[in-house]
């Protein structure tokens, strides 16, 4: 009798996945979407109760919404991302406002900073997209000083953006072995990753409202400028692309609360403040 061969789970190739993700977020022009989310960065800085002079790190900062919000509060801000064009956009915005910000190209899973180097560490809809979620969470904890705060804004699985990513995933399969980014938008994941190092964790459900000229306008904007949607359409043939667009419009129709032909879609996200032990 031969012993049965047991299949062992394969560890995802995080380096290859990250390389593809980097290309995805560099496609299109995320800044055209990102600037509409500015209010979420302002709200997160208020939730963190940032004080003038505090050392603040913005991780996977994109085009800089939370970065600029912290700099407006006279914090000493370091802004990081692994997409150069997004850092450049943020830098231009900071320069236009005369805000001093230090910019560093950095991988959220391997931050190039010393342990306990920051009073506050934050990320708005950024770190949640890292493929190695455990490692990214550990990095946030490592660079935050004891007694400091970690602030996150993460889309929830059941909100509009969480559902949008499920629609995309039904047409273009996500990387094998990688957990959904929307896990970061659940209390269970946050407590699992941070509870042991936290003095307290505050979780608040908030809504960001997507306002566009029409559902078709939203679909056009995201298919042109938002990397994950743009790349999904590029991966499909014409028939597949038409089907994806129909499903996106169907989702908007289910969520749209406007009655005048425009689009007004609330999307839930979690605002999280972790007080470090």
Backbone as CSV, one residue per row, in Angstrom:
resi,resn,N_x,N_y,N_z,CA_x,CA_y,CA_z,C_x,C_y,C_z
1,UNK,0.860,-1.189,0.000,0.000,0.000,0.000,0.895,1.236,0.000
2,UNK,0.587,2.147,-0.863,1.370,3.362,-0.939,0.729,4.440,-0.071
3,UNK,1.558,5.184,0.647,1.024,6.280,1.471,0.461,7.374,0.573
4,UNK,-0.641,7.924,0.980,-1.260,9.010,0.202,-0.369,10.242,0.246
5,UNK,-0.294,10.889,-0.863,0.499,12.114,-0.940,-0.381,13.310,-0.573
6,UNK,0.051,14.047,0.431,-0.724,15.208,0.864,-0.260,16.444,0.117
7,UNK,-1.202,17.217,-0.399,-0.864,18.457,-1.086,-0.649,19.552,-0.053
8,UNK,0.455,20.244,-0.171,0.750,21.322,0.749,0.347,22.646,0.128
9,UNK,-0.220,23.524,0.931,-0.604,24.830,0.372,0.622,25.564,-0.138
10,UNK,0.475,26.183,-1.288,1.568,26.919,-1.901,1.533,28.370,-1.443
11,UNK,2.669,28.858,-0.985,2.753,30.260,-0.598,2.693,31.127,-1.850
12,UNK,1.853,32.129,-1.874,1.781,32.996,-3.061,3.128,33.651,-3.346
13,UNK,3.383,33.913,-4.613,4.590,34.626,-5.016,4.318,36.115,-4.816
14,UNK,4.533,36.581,-3.572,4.181,37.961,-3.244,4.953,38.975,-4.086
15,UNK,6.208,38.671,-4.408,7.009,39.611,-5.192,6.404,39.814,-6.571
16,UNK,5.996,38.714,-7.210,5.392,38.820,-8.541,4.041,39.511,-8.478
17,UNK,3.259,39.185,-7.449,1.945,39.822,-7.295,2.109,41.318,-7.076
18,UNK,3.085,41.674,-6.248,3.316,43.085,-5.952,3.741,43.845,-7.209
19,UNK,4.545,43.203,-8.034,4.992,43.842,-9.266,3.805,44.131,-10.180
20,UNK,2.891,43.165,-10.265,1.694,43.385,-11.087,0.810,44.470,-10.480
21,UNK,0.677,44.458,-9.151,-0.127,45.491,-8.493,0.456,46.878,-8.733
22,UNK,1.768,46.972,-8.659,2.431,48.251,-8.875,2.115,48.778,-10.271
23,UNK,2.129,47.888,-11.259,1.785,48.287,-12.615,0.319,48.693,-12.706
24,UNK,-0.530,47.994,-11.955,-1.962,48.315,-11.964,-2.218,49.712,-11.418
25,UNK,-1.632,50.019,-10.251,-1.872,51.325,-9.645,-1.158,52.443,-10.396
26,UNK,-0.158,52.083,-11.189,0.508,53.079,-12.016,-0.209,53.335,-13.325
27,UNK,-1.175,52.456,-13.670,-1.933,52.624,-14.906,-2.995,53.706,-14.735
28,UNK,-3.424,54.256,-15.829,-4.428,55.307,-15.755,-3.878,56.523,-15.036
29,UNK,-4.690,57.088,-14.159,-4.259,58.234,-13.345,-5.102,58.238,-12.085
30,UNK,-4.641,57.494,-11.064,-5.427,57.365,-9.838,-5.726,58.724,-9.207
31,UNK,-4.826,59.682,-9.405,-5.025,60.990,-8.795,-6.360,61.630,-9.151
32,UNK,-6.859,61.349,-10.343,-8.155,61.922,-10.743,-9.288,61.383,-9.882
33,UNK,-9.117,60.156,-9.390,-10.096,59.588,-8.455,-9.751,60.028,-7.036
34,UNK,-8.460,59.960,-6.715,-8.021,60.197,-5.349,-8.421,61.555,-4.809
35,UNK,-8.329,62.593,-5.636,-8.624,63.935,-5.109,-10.068,64.054,-4.645
36,UNK,-10.963,63.248,-5.206,-12.360,63.328,-4.775,-12.555,62.787,-3.363
37,UNK,-11.553,62.029,-2.855,-11.655,61.401,-1.539,-11.032,62.248,-0.433
38,UNK,-10.703,63.499,-0.713,-9.947,64.327,0.232,-10.590,64.379,1.621
39,UNK,-11.897,64.413,1.673,-12.575,64.542,2.965,-12.234,63.381,3.900
40,UNK,-11.967,62.208,3.348,-11.661,61.053,4.203,-10.316,61.226,4.898
41,UNK,-9.354,61.867,4.229,-8.071,62.150,4.859,-8.201,63.165,5.972
42,UNK,-9.005,64.183,5.741,-9.237,65.193,6.777,-9.902,64.570,7.997
43,UNK,-10.908,63.734,7.751,-11.618,63.103,8.872,-10.710,62.164,9.650
44,UNK,-9.833,61.442,8.947,-8.937,60.525,9.640,-7.957,61.289,10.530
45,UNK,-7.457,62.414,10.033,-6.542,63.219,10.860,-7.238,63.758,12.104
46,UNK,-8.495,64.101,11.975,-9.251,64.545,13.148,-9.468,63.385,14.118
47,UNK,-9.789,62.220,13.585,-9.991,61.050,14.456,-8.706,60.699,15.201
48,UNK,-7.553,60.899,14.546,-6.266,60.630,15.186,-5.877,61.714,16.183
49,UNK,-6.599,62.843,16.164,-6.304,63.971,17.055,-4.843,64.400,16.909
50,UNK,-4.420,64.608,15.667,-3.031,64.990,15.405,-2.714,66.347,16.023
51,UNK,-1.502,66.460,16.556,-1.046,67.686,17.180,0.134,68.260,16.388
52,UNK,0.228,69.580,16.368,1.326,70.248,15.675,2.665,69.698,16.163
53,UNK,3.551,69.424,15.221,4.879,68.949,15.555,5.014,67.448,15.657
54,UNK,3.916,66.706,15.659,4.024,65.250,15.741,4.625,64.681,14.455
55,UNK,5.355,63.589,14.615,5.949,62.876,13.477,4.895,61.910,12.932
56,UNK,4.508,62.138,11.672,3.421,61.379,11.067,3.926,60.688,9.800
57,UNK,3.596,59.407,9.667,3.930,58.639,8.470,2.644,58.257,7.750
58,UNK,2.556,58.596,6.459,1.435,58.183,5.626,1.921,57.052,4.726
59,UNK,1.315,55.869,4.875,1.750,54.661,4.180,0.824,54.383,2.997
60,UNK,1.429,54.050,1.848,0.651,53.853,0.618,-0.251,55.067,0.413
61,UNK,0.398,56.223,0.409,-0.304,57.503,0.525,-0.979,57.960,-0.760
62,UNK,-0.699,57.290,-1.870,-1.330,57.700,-3.120,-0.978,59.132,-3.476
63,UNK,-1.980,59.886,-3.894,-1.717,61.274,-4.292,-1.818,62.246,-3.115
64,UNK,-1.873,61.733,-1.889,-1.570,62.564,-0.740,-2.695,63.197,0.042
65,UNK,-3.894,62.636,0.007,-4.994,63.274,0.735,-4.717,63.389,2.232
66,UNK,-4.380,62.264,2.868,-4.108,62.303,4.307,-2.792,63.023,4.590
67,UNK,-1.821,62.870,3.695,-0.545,63.581,3.827,-0.765,65.077,3.955
68,UNK,-1.522,65.648,3.039,-1.753,67.089,3.043,-2.577,67.508,4.252
69,UNK,-3.541,66.666,4.621,-4.363,66.989,5.787,-3.504,67.081,7.042
70,UNK,-2.548,66.155,7.202,-1.664,66.192,8.366,-0.717,67.383,8.300
71,UNK,-0.212,67.690,7.119,0.694,68.831,6.974,-0.024,70.138,7.267
72,UNK,-1.303,70.221,6.941,-2.082,71.425,7.246,-2.241,71.610,8.755
73,UNK,-2.059,70.531,9.493,-2.128,70.592,10.952,-0.734,70.771,11.567
74,UNK,0.224,71.178,10.735,1.597,71.521,11.172,2.337,70.336,11.757
75,UNK,2.006,69.119,11.265,2.765,67.940,11.658,4.013,67.827,10.786
76,UNK,4.964,67.050,11.263,6.154,66.714,10.477,5.843,65.425,9.727
77,UNK,5.531,65.532,8.437,4.925,64.437,7.687,5.926,63.799,6.722
78,UNK,5.951,62.468,6.740,6.665,61.689,5.734,5.622,60.905,4.947
79,UNK,5.643,61.057,3.630,4.634,60.442,2.764,5.295,59.394,1.886
80,UNK,4.721,58.191,1.847,5.335,57.090,1.101,4.344,56.431,0.151
81,UNK,4.879,55.920,-0.934,4.127,55.072,-1.855,5.153,54.361,-2.725
82,UNK,4.723,53.309,-3.435,5.665,52.646,-4.346,5.388,52.973,-5.806
83,UNK,4.482,53.940,-6.040,4.208,54.419,-7.397,4.728,55.851,-7.501
84,UNK,5.783,56.030,-8.289,6.457,57.325,-8.355,5.534,58.444,-8.826
85,UNK,4.679,58.163,-9.799,3.824,59.222,-10.345,2.861,59.752,-9.284
86,UNK,2.404,58.886,-8.376,1.504,59.347,-7.314,2.251,60.215,-6.308
87,UNK,3.470,59.836,-5.967,4.281,60.684,-5.085,4.525,62.047,-5.718
88,UNK,4.772,62.060,-7.018,5.006,63.334,-7.710,3.758,64.212,-7.692
89,UNK,2.589,63.591,-7.866,1.345,64.354,-7.790,1.167,64.974,-6.420
90,UNK,1.396,64.173,-5.388,1.259,64.671,-4.019,2.251,65.798,-3.762
91,UNK,3.469,65.638,-4.265,4.499,66.654,-4.070,4.098,67.974,-4.720
92,UNK,3.512,67.907,-5.904,3.047,69.131,-6.568,1.936,69.794,-5.765
93,UNK,1.042,68.999,-5.203,-0.042,69.557,-4.396,0.518,70.241,-3.151
94,UNK,1.482,69.586,-2.500,2.085,70.170,-1.300,2.815,71.473,-1.637
95,UNK,3.508,71.466,-2.763,4.242,72.663,-3.173,3.274,73.811,-3.445
96,UNK,2.146,73.505,-4.065,1.163,74.547,-4.378,0.609,75.203,-3.120
97,UNK,0.534,74.429,-2.033,0.026,74.973,-0.767,1.135,75.448,0.153
98,UNK,2.381,75.282,-0.267,3.500,75.680,0.586,3.634,74.825,1.820
99,UNK,3.339,73.535,1.692,3.370,72.623,2.830,4.657,71.798,2.799
100,UNK,5.428,71.786,3.889,6.650,70.978,3.924,6.328,69.512,4.202
101,UNK,6.678,68.642,3.261,6.449,67.205,3.394,7.685,66.477,2.879
102,UNK,8.113,65.432,3.592,9.191,64.587,3.099,8.583,63.418,2.340
103,UNK,9.090,63.163,1.136,8.570,62.080,0.306,9.601,60.969,0.172
104,UNK,9.129,59.715,0.334,9.999,58.551,0.206,9.281,57.466,-0.592
105,UNK,9.964,56.915,-1.569,9.440,55.744,-2.258,9.609,54.565,-1.303
106,UNK,8.532,53.842,-1.024,8.615,52.785,-0.019,7.542,51.742,-0.245
107,UNK,7.897,50.499,0.075,6.993,49.360,0.045,6.342,49.247,1.426
108,UNK,5.025,49.199,1.470,4.315,49.133,2.746,4.641,47.872,3.534
109,UNK,5.156,46.847,2.866,5.504,45.605,3.550,6.951,45.590,4.030
110,UNK,7.699,46.646,3.709,9.105,46.720,4.137,9.480,48.195,4.265
111,UNK,8.899,48.857,5.247,9.093,50.300,5.389,10.536,50.618,5.786
112,UNK,11.173,51.570,5.115,12.589,51.869,5.366,12.799,52.853,6.510
113,UNK,12.196,52.544,7.656,12.266,53.436,8.802,12.589,52.635,10.058
114,UNK,13.160,53.330,11.036,13.527,52.687,12.292,12.289,52.313,13.100
115,UNK,12.463,51.380,14.000,11.388,51.011,14.920,10.958,52.243,15.724
116,UNK,9.647,52.343,15.963,9.094,53.365,16.865,9.473,54.783,16.450
117,UNK,9.574,55.021,15.141,10.035,56.321,14.676,8.966,57.378,14.514
118,UNK,7.680,57.009,14.665,6.608,57.967,14.387,5.574,57.986,15.514
119,UNK,5.023,59.187,15.728,3.952,59.339,16.718,2.629,58.808,16.191
120,UNK,2.429,58.942,14.874,1.192,58.478,14.249,1.529,57.906,12.871
121,UNK,0.890,56.790,12.558,1.052,56.131,11.265,-0.344,55.965,10.680
122,UNK,-0.513,56.289,9.401,-1.868,56.255,8.849,-1.862,55.788,7.404
123,UNK,-3.029,55.373,6.937,-3.199,54.980,5.546,-4.675,55.069,5.189
124,UNK,-4.971,55.728,4.077,-6.351,55.818,3.598,-6.467,55.027,2.301
125,UNK,-7.185,53.913,2.364,-7.452,53.073,1.195,-6.152,52.730,0.458
126,UNK,-5.099,52.465,1.229,-3.805,52.181,0.641,-3.231,50.863,1.089
127,UNK,-2.861,50.779,2.384,-2.214,49.573,2.893,-3.127,48.355,2.773
128,UNK,-4.425,48.572,2.677,-5.357,47.456,2.559,-5.134,46.638,1.285
129,UNK,-4.449,47.209,0.298,-4.244,46.506,-0.967,-2.928,45.728,-1.016
130,UNK,-2.176,45.701,0.071,-0.942,44.923,0.085,-1.255,43.426,-0.001
131,UNK,-0.470,42.662,-0.754,-0.765,41.229,-0.855,-0.463,40.445,0.419
132,UNK,0.636,40.776,1.103,0.983,40.094,2.346,0.445,40.932,3.513
133,UNK,-0.796,40.659,3.861,-1.499,41.518,4.803,-0.896,41.473,6.203
134,UNK,-0.487,40.303,6.635,0.098,40.173,7.976,1.386,40.984,8.079
135,UNK,2.211,40.897,7.064,3.478,41.624,7.094,3.238,43.133,7.091
136,UNK,2.279,43.591,6.299,1.992,45.024,6.249,1.500,45.529,7.602
137,UNK,0.631,44.748,8.254,0.141,45.147,9.577,1.287,45.205,10.580
138,UNK,2.182,44.231,10.508,3.331,44.225,11.421,4.221,45.453,11.207
139,UNK,4.353,45.881,9.966,5.173,47.055,9.677,4.553,48.331,10.249
140,UNK,3.236,48.454,10.163,2.575,49.619,10.768,2.866,49.672,12.262
141,UNK,2.769,48.521,12.914,3.037,48.461,14.350,4.492,48.764,14.657
142,UNK,5.387,48.238,13.858,6.828,48.382,14.137,7.271,49.836,14.139
143,UNK,6.790,50.624,13.178,7.294,51.996,13.043,6.536,52.995,13.919
144,UNK,5.464,52.540,14.580,4.702,53.413,15.479,5.258,53.286,16.895
145,UNK,5.535,54.394,17.524,6.119,54.357,18.869,5.116,53.841,19.894
146,UNK,5.585,53.285,20.997,4.684,52.936,22.097,3.903,54.172,22.546
147,UNK,2.602,54.028,22.682,1.758,55.157,23.037,1.289,55.965,21.848
148,UNK,1.772,55.617,20.650,1.366,56.325,19.445,0.045,55.796,18.903
149,UNK,-0.325,56.269,17.718,-1.608,55.875,17.121,-1.413,55.423,15.682
150,UNK,-2.244,54.488,15.275,-2.331,54.048,13.887,-3.743,54.350,13.411
151,UNK,-3.859,55.061,12.299,-5.163,55.421,11.762,-5.353,54.862,10.358
152,UNK,-6.495,54.230,10.126,-6.767,53.591,8.842,-8.162,53.946,8.348
153,UNK,-8.282,54.098,7.038,-9.583,54.179,6.388,-9.612,53.069,5.345
154,UNK,-10.518,52.093,5.521,-10.541,50.892,4.676,-11.959,50.612,4.193
155,UNK,-12.095,50.339,2.907,-13.405,49.976,2.361,-13.893,48.677,2.978
156,UNK,-15.190,48.578,3.231,-15.774,47.374,3.815,-16.182,46.387,2.718
157,UNK,-16.279,45.102,3.050,-16.683,44.113,2.035,-18.082,44.359,1.482
158,UNK,-19.002,44.824,2.347,-20.381,44.980,1.912,-20.724,46.339,1.349
159,UNK,-19.780,47.281,1.397,-20.020,48.603,0.841,-19.867,48.615,-0.672
160,UNK,-20.129,49.757,-1.271,-20.130,49.857,-2.730,-18.792,49.444,-3.343
161,UNK,-17.674,49.949,-2.801,-16.381,49.615,-3.390,-16.033,48.149,-3.160
162,UNK,-16.351,47.628,-1.983,-16.145,46.202,-1.748,-16.918,45.359,-2.744
163,UNK,-18.145,45.748,-3.025,-18.968,45.027,-3.994,-18.432,45.222,-5.417
164,UNK,-17.915,46.419,-5.707,-17.340,46.676,-7.022,-16.167,45.734,-7.286
165,UNK,-15.323,45.519,-6.278,-14.192,44.613,-6.461,-14.657,43.173,-6.634
166,UNK,-15.761,42.803,-6.007,-16.297,41.459,-6.241,-16.804,41.319,-7.675
167,UNK,-17.433,42.376,-8.189,-17.883,42.355,-9.586,-16.690,42.174,-10.517
168,UNK,-15.633,42.948,-10.276,-14.435,42.820,-11.114,-13.868,41.410,-11.012
169,UNK,-13.808,40.871,-9.778,-13.266,39.537,-9.564,-14.076,38.437,-10.230
170,UNK,-15.356,38.690,-10.489,-16.181,37.692,-11.172,-15.886,37.647,-12.664
171,UNK,-15.198,38.660,-13.173,-14.832,38.707,-14.593,-13.347,38.445,-14.820
172,UNK,-12.514,38.932,-13.888,-11.067,38.741,-13.974,-10.612,38.206,-12.628
173,UNK,-10.142,36.973,-12.608,-9.808,36.315,-11.333,-8.684,37.051,-10.616
174,UNK,-8.826,37.287,-9.298,-7.744,37.900,-8.515,-6.591,36.916,-8.350
175,UNK,-5.421,37.380,-7.882,-4.272,36.481,-7.697,-4.608,35.332,-6.748
176,UNK,-4.195,34.135,-7.103,-4.471,32.959,-6.274,-3.745,33.059,-4.943
177,UNK,-4.465,32.699,-3.875,-3.853,32.634,-2.557,-3.777,33.942,-1.807
178,UNK,-4.248,35.021,-2.416,-4.192,36.332,-1.767,-5.571,36.684,-1.225
179,UNK,-5.626,37.084,0.034,-6.904,37.434,0.652,-7.445,38.738,0.094
180,UNK,-8.745,38.899,0.180,-9.387,40.110,-0.308,-8.909,41.336,0.464
181,UNK,-8.624,42.447,-0.232,-8.265,43.684,0.468,-9.352,44.133,1.446
182,UNK,-10.602,43.780,1.151,-11.713,44.222,1.994,-11.682,43.598,3.383
183,UNK,-10.825,42.591,3.622,-10.669,42.073,4.994,-10.262,43.202,5.939
184,UNK,-9.476,44.151,5.430,-9.052,45.281,6.255,-10.245,46.152,6.672
185,UNK,-11.351,45.983,6.008,-12.547,46.738,6.362,-13.476,45.981,7.279
186,UNK,-12.937,45.011,8.031,-13.729,44.259,9.005,-13.097,44.391,10.385
187,UNK,-13.927,44.473,11.388,-13.435,44.550,12.770,-12.648,43.292,13.127
188,UNK,-13.090,42.136,12.609,-12.440,40.873,12.948,-10.968,40.893,12.523
189,UNK,-10.694,41.355,11.304,-9.316,41.369,10.827,-8.483,42.356,11.636
190,UNK,-9.027,43.533,11.896,-8.283,44.552,12.643,-7.933,44.041,14.036
191,UNK,-8.871,43.408,14.703,-8.592,42.883,16.040,-7.601,41.728,15.972
192,UNK,-7.723,40.888,14.957,-6.796,39.765,14.803,-5.355,40.251,14.640
193,UNK,-5.160,41.297,13.843,-3.811,41.748,13.521,-3.238,42.723,14.547
194,UNK,-4.096,43.478,15.275,-3.584,44.574,16.087,-3.900,44.467,17.579
195,UNK,-4.843,43.609,17.955,-5.318,43.624,19.334,-4.203,43.369,20.344
196,UNK,-3.285,42.461,20.039,-2.240,42.123,20.986,-1.278,43.253,21.285
197,UNK,-1.175,44.226,20.353,-0.252,45.351,20.546,-0.977,46.651,20.848
198,UNK,-2.292,46.581,21.032,-3.093,47.798,21.167,-3.586,48.001,22.598
199,UNK,-3.548,49.238,23.028,-4.186,49.607,24.290,-5.691,49.735,24.078
200,UNK,-6.079,50.227,22.906,-7.489,50.302,22.537,-7.598,50.385,21.026
201,UNK,-8.749,49.956,20.502,-9.039,50.035,19.074,-10.431,50.646,18.926
202,UNK,-10.495,51.751,18.201,-11.772,52.418,17.946,-12.140,52.219,16.475
203,UNK,-13.316,51.675,16.231,-13.763,51.404,14.865,-15.083,52.132,14.629
204,UNK,-15.103,52.975,13.613,-16.302,53.744,13.274,-16.653,53.498,11.813
205,UNK,-17.907,53.158,11.550,-18.352,53.006,10.165,-18.743,54.373,9.626
206,UNK,-18.105,54.754,8.539,-18.411,56.020,7.879,-18.816,55.751,6.434
207,UNK,-19.293,56.787,5.770,-19.652,56.677,4.363,-18.963,57.778,3.563
208,UNK,-18.421,57.389,2.441,-18.017,58.362,1.441,-19.032,58.281,0.313
209,UNK,-19.474,59.430,-0.190,-20.495,59.456,-1.234,-19.837,59.740,-2.582
210,UNK,-19.968,58.784,-3.487,-19.484,58.976,-4.860,-20.530,59.764,-5.640
211,UNK,-20.135,60.915,-6.132,-21.035,61.803,-6.868,-20.491,62.009,-8.282
212,UNK,-21.257,61.534,-9.260,-20.847,61.652,-10.659,-22.026,62.133,-11.499
213,UNK,-21.713,62.551,-12.717,-22.763,63.117,-13.574,-23.861,62.105,-13.869
214,UNK,-23.479,60.843,-13.951,-24.426,59.764,-14.238,-23.719,58.443,-13.945
215,UNK,-24.459,57.332,-13.868,-23.787,56.042,-13.739,-22.795,55.779,-14.870
216,UNK,-23.171,56.124,-16.092,-22.270,55.923,-17.232,-21.009,56.764,-17.079
217,UNK,-21.142,57.964,-16.534,-19.972,58.820,-16.317,-19.006,58.160,-15.335
218,UNK,-19.528,57.611,-14.253,-18.675,56.893,-13.293,-17.952,55.746,-13.980
219,UNK,-18.682,54.943,-14.733,-18.080,53.787,-15.400,-16.978,54.231,-16.358
220,UNK,-17.207,55.317,-17.071,-16.200,55.826,-18.012,-14.956,56.324,-17.275
221,UNK,-15.169,57.080,-16.201,-14.047,57.636,-15.448,-13.199,56.519,-14.847
222,UNK,-13.847,55.549,-14.215,-13.097,54.478,-13.571,-12.417,53.567,-14.599
223,UNK,-13.062,53.329,-15.728,-12.456,52.483,-16.757,-11.272,53.173,-17.420
224,UNK,-11.221,54.492,-17.352,-10.135,55.244,-17.982,-8.986,55.518,-17.026
225,UNK,-9.301,55.825,-15.747,-8.284,56.349,-14.838,-7.974,55.464,-13.637
226,UNK,-8.904,54.615,-13.201,-8.707,53.833,-11.982,-8.052,52.512,-12.343
227,UNK,-6.795,52.340,-11.948,-5.980,51.222,-12.386,-6.648,49.862,-12.342
228,UNK,-7.231,49.430,-11.202,-7.827,48.089,-11.157,-8.956,47.885,-12.159
229,UNK,-9.762,48.920,-12.397,-10.840,48.795,-13.370,-10.280,48.853,-14.787
230,UNK,-9.371,49.773,-15.031,-8.735,49.881,-16.338,-8.086,48.562,-16.740
231,UNK,-7.300,47.969,-15.827,-6.610,46.713,-16.128,-7.598,45.568,-16.352
232,UNK,-8.715,45.587,-15.632,-9.722,44.548,-15.828,-10.284,44.605,-17.245
233,UNK,-10.613,45.797,-17.708,-11.133,45.933,-19.069,-10.080,45.548,-20.095
234,UNK,-8.830,45.885,-19.842,-7.762,45.539,-20.785,-7.556,44.030,-20.879
235,UNK,-7.900,43.308,-19.812,-7.712,41.854,-19.798,-8.842,41.113,-20.516
236,UNK,-9.914,41.820,-20.859,-11.090,41.191,-21.452,-11.219,41.541,-22.930
237,UNK,-11.853,40.649,-23.668,-12.179,40.993,-25.057,-13.424,41.890,-25.067
238,UNK,-13.873,42.256,-26.242,-14.983,43.209,-26.330,-16.242,42.685,-25.664
239,UNK,-16.528,41.410,-25.877,-17.719,40.823,-25.259,-17.601,40.819,-23.740
240,UNK,-16.434,40.424,-23.246,-16.218,40.407,-21.805,-16.265,41.797,-21.209
241,UNK,-15.710,42.760,-21.923,-15.745,44.140,-21.448,-17.158,44.685,-21.373
242,UNK,-17.962,44.356,-22.365,-19.368,44.793,-22.343,-20.104,44.186,-21.154
243,UNK,-19.805,42.928,-20.852,-20.465,42.259,-19.718,-20.036,42.892,-18.403
244,UNK,-18.756,43.216,-18.271,-18.276,43.864,-17.048,-18.929,45.224,-16.879
245,UNK,-19.011,45.994,-17.936,-19.634,47.315,-17.836,-21.107,47.187,-17.417
246,UNK,-21.821,46.210,-17.993,-23.222,46.007,-17.609,-23.337,45.696,-16.124
247,UNK,-22.446,44.853,-15.617,-22.510,44.485,-14.203,-22.165,45.672,-13.297
248,UNK,-21.226,46.511,-13.723,-20.906,47.707,-12.941,-22.104,48.650,-12.910
249,UNK,-22.747,48.840,-14.046,-23.926,49.718,-14.097,-25.077,49.136,-13.280
250,UNK,-25.211,47.808,-13.278,-26.250,47.168,-12.467,-25.998,47.410,-10.987
251,UNK,-24.727,47.299,-10.565,-24.383,47.560,-9.166,-24.705,49.004,-8.801
252,UNK,-24.351,49.935,-9.660,-24.658,51.351,-9.382,-26.162,51.537,-9.266
253,UNK,-26.912,50.910,-10.165,-28.370,51.039,-10.132,-28.927,50.566,-8.795
254,UNK,-28.332,49.522,-8.222,-28.796,49.002,-6.933,-28.451,49.940,-5.779
255,UNK,-27.389,50.730,-5.930,-26.888,51.545,-4.818,-27.198,53.026,-4.955
256,UNK,-27.612,53.456,-6.130,-27.767,54.886,-6.413,-28.994,55.453,-5.696
257,UNK,-28.789,56.516,-4.933,-29.908,57.144,-4.226,-30.329,58.455,-4.888
258,UNK,-29.708,58.804,-6.005,-30.101,60.014,-6.726,-31.358,59.730,-7.542
259,UNK,-32.198,60.755,-7.685,-33.434,60.595,-8.462,-33.512,61.598,-9.611
260,UNK,-32.337,62.143,-9.995,-32.333,63.177,-11.037,-31.430,62.817,-12.212
261,UNK,-31.088,61.525,-12.341,-30.246,61.094,-13.442,-28.763,61.114,-13.134
262,UNK,-28.386,61.755,-12.038,-26.984,61.761,-11.641,-26.698,60.513,-10.806
263,UNK,-25.459,60.398,-10.360,-25.082,59.278,-9.497,-24.713,59.812,-8.124
264,UNK,-25.339,59.252,-7.104,-25.024,59.551,-5.711,-25.048,58.222,-4.968
265,UNK,-23.871,57.663,-4.755,-23.764,56.325,-4.175,-22.934,56.375,-2.904
266,UNK,-23.548,56.149,-1.744,-22.780,56.054,-0.500,-21.987,54.749,-0.456
267,UNK,-20.759,54.822,0.032,-19.924,53.627,0.156,-19.356,53.559,1.563
268,UNK,-19.680,52.485,2.274,-19.205,52.324,3.648,-17.698,52.095,3.690
269,UNK,-17.071,52.681,4.694,-15.686,52.353,5.012,-15.511,52.402,6.516
270,UNK,-14.503,51.699,7.004,-14.186,51.744,8.423,-13.093,52.768,8.674
271,UNK,-13.339,53.618,9.640,-12.318,54.536,10.149,-11.815,53.928,11.455
272,UNK,-10.538,53.639,11.502,-9.966,52.855,12.609,-8.861,53.648,13.274
273,UNK,-8.902,53.741,14.580,-7.830,54.363,15.350,-7.346,53.348,16.378
274,UNK,-6.087,52.963,16.244,-5.465,51.990,17.146,-4.474,52.732,18.045
275,UNK,-4.678,52.637,19.340,-3.746,53.237,20.300,-2.731,52.170,20.702
276,UNK,-1.493,52.427,20.359,-0.413,51.470,20.561,-0.075,51.354,22.046
277,UNK,0.179,50.150,22.512,0.636,49.944,23.899,2.004,50.601,24.083
